[in-house]
Each structure stands twice: as structure tokens, then as C-alpha cells.
Amino acid sequence: MMQIRNNEAIKRSKSASQVRGASRKSTFVSRQWSTRLARTLRVALLAGSITGFAGVFAWVFVPVVSDVVNQPIDRVSVAGEMSFLPREHVEVAMQPYITERFFTVDLTDVQNELLELPWVANVSIRRQWPGILKVSIVEQIPVARWQDEYLLNSHGDSFFEKNTKNFTHLAQLSGPDGYELEVMDQYQILSRIMRPLNLNIKELSLNHRGSWSLQTDKFEIMIGTNHVIDKIQRFVAVYNAELRNSERDISRIDVRYLNGVAVAWGNQPVSGDVAQQMLPNTLGRVKL
């Protein structure tokens, strides 16, 4: 019986020891969690303090720095050879943008504004810190007059010029609206053909029916609607063979015929039969 009681006491003693061990372990784990929680809170407080400080710094100092870096535009520098575009027109166009700031001004808007000026062909703009806009302008090069108040460049682009009478040395081109490029292309081709003949095109016209005619510095040429280049080549052959050295004044040459040309001397046109009698020995082609 004693042995049994002793065993039971031993068991009770072990149980008590296990309970005390578990209690100590639980206390240790609890302390670890408390330490970790305290560290986390300190880190969170520190992070919050840094964030708050950064926010205050941004709120106070960023606008100041921004004002220093992004200063108002101080000056606009305009470069480019401008023979016809008045510089004061450029200054007026730039005026709305002078009050804006260096980095926030929209350069595309400035460029589009300047491209609206009649004589401006191309514009490039760049910033030069701290407050300078550098503008480079390429001026239009007029090649011909178009209608009454426009000029054309070599690409067939039209631009407004109120005083086209100042450009009477340029050929006068005309045609329906929207045909500027086609008429300019035709003008350039025909000019190359006429140049070896010492003939300069003064006027080239395309009417609403699609019929072409041109005026040289010596006489008019009626071309018609189709096969414009072939007809002009026929004219060149006849002109070189029979007309170039003629002492009679030519007022008009009509190349609208299929097999010949009609020539008007002074105010009296020569009949088609007479003109066609020249063809057998004068037909030929001109190299473009």
C-alpha cells in the first residue's frame, strides 16, 4: 500500500512540475510577443513620424523648389532668315505664352500658333533653362502665285499674301480649289520642257472642265484635257523645226488636235490644214 501511495505522490509531484513548467513556458512566450509588439509599435511610430515630417516638408518646401526651378519665361529667342515675315508678327503670336512658366508651357501649342502665320513653313522650339524659349523659323519660299491672294511653295502648299502684286515675277497659276498640288506639279514639269526653248511660263490655268492652257512670255498655248505631256512634246518638235526662227509674231498655238498644231500669227489664226502640212517633217519627241 505504501508503494502505491508513493507512486501516486510521485505522479502528483510530476504533474505539478509539468504544470509549473508549462506556466513558465507560457510566460516566456508571452514576454516574447510583448517584446515584438513593442518593437513593432516603435517602428510604426518612427515610420509615422518620418512620413509626417516628409509630408510637412513636401507641403512647405516643394512649392518653393518648384517656383525656383519652374520659373516664368524670361525671354524668347527667335532665329531664322525671314525676308517676308515681319518679326513683330512672331512677337504678337508669342505674347499669350510669355506669362507661362518654363516647364509647364505647352510647346506644341506654341508651335501650332506660329504655323498659322502666313509665311511660316516650319517651326522648331526648345527650352533653355532657366527661362528661355528658343524658336527657329523656316520661311516659305514662294514659287508661284495662286489665284488672287495666295502664293504656292514647291510642294503645292498655298499661303496667304495680300499683296501678290509684289510677286509679279512669279508665274500665275490658277485652278479649282484643292488642285494646288496638281497644278504645281504640272507647272514644274512643263517649265523643264520649256526652258531649253528659252520660253518661260507666265501663266498656267486649269479650268473647271479639266482643260489646260498656258501663257509663255511670247505666246499662248492651248493644251486641252488629255495627254498634256504628249501634246507639249509635239509642240516642241514643231516649234524647233518651223517656228523658233520665224520672223512672224506668234500669238497662239493650239495643240488640242490629234495629229497637228494650229498656229495663230498676230490676230489671224492659220488653218489646221496649213499647220498639218508642217507635221511630216517636224514630228518628234522631246526628252524629259
C-alpha positions, 0 to 999 in steps of 0.5 A, a space after each residue: 500500500 505504501 508503494 502505491 501511495 508513493 507512486 501516486 505522490 510521485 505522479 502528483 509531484 510530476 504533474 505539478 512540475 509539468 504544470 509549473 513548467 508549462 506556466 513558465 513556458 507560457 510566460 516566456 512566450 508571452 514576454 516574447 510577443 510583448 517584446 515584438 509588439 513593442 518593437 513593432 509599435 516603435 517602428 510604426 511610430 518612427 515610420 509615422 513620424 518620418 512620413 509626417 515630417 516628409 509630408 510637412 516638408 513636401 507641403 512647405 518646401 516643394 512649392 518653393 523648389 518648384 517656383 525656383 526651378 519652374 520659373 516664368 519665361 524670361 525671354 524668347 529667342 527667335 532665329 531664322 532668315 525671314 525676308 517676308 515675315 515681319 518679326 513683330 508678327 512672331 512677337 504678337 503670336 508669342 505674347 499669350 505664352 510669355 506669362 507661362 512658366 518654363 516647364 509647364 508651357 505647352 510647346 506644341 501649342 506654341 508651335 501650332 500658333 506660329 504655323 498659322 502665320 502666313 509665311 511660316 513653313 516650319 517651326 522648331 522650339 526648345 527650352 533653355 533653362 532657366 527661362 528661355 524659349 528658343 524658336 527657329 523659323 523656316 520661311 516659305 519660299 514662294 514659287 508661284 502665285 495662286 489665284 488672287 491672294 495666295 502664293 504656292 511653295 514647291 510642294 503645292 502648299 498655298 499661303 496667304 499674301 495680300 499683296 501678290 502684286 509684289 510677286 509679279 515675277 512669279 508665274 500665275 497659276 490658277 485652278 479649282 480649289 484643292 488642285 494646288 498640288 496638281 497644278 504645281 506639279 504640272 507647272 514644274 514639269 512643263 517649265 523643264 520642257 520649256 526652258 531649253 526653248 528659252 520660253 518661260 511660263 507666265 501663266 498656267 490655268 486649269 479650268 473647271 472642265 479639266 482643260 489646260 492652257 498656258 501663257 509663255 512670255 511670247 505666246 499662248 498655248 492651248 493644251 486641252 484635257 488629255 495627254 498634256 505631256 504628249 501634246 507639249 512634246 509635239 509642240 516642241 518638235 514643231 516649234 524647233 523645226 518651223 517656228 523658233 526662227 520665224 520672223 512672224 509674231 506668234 500669238 497662239 498655238 493650239 495643240 488640242 488636235 490629234 495629229 497637228 498644231 494650229 498656229 495663230 500669227 498676230 490676230 489671224 489664226 492659220 488653218 489646221 490644214 496649213 499647220 498639218 502640212 508642217 507635221 511630216 517633217 517636224 514630228 518628234 519627241 522631246 526628252 524629259 
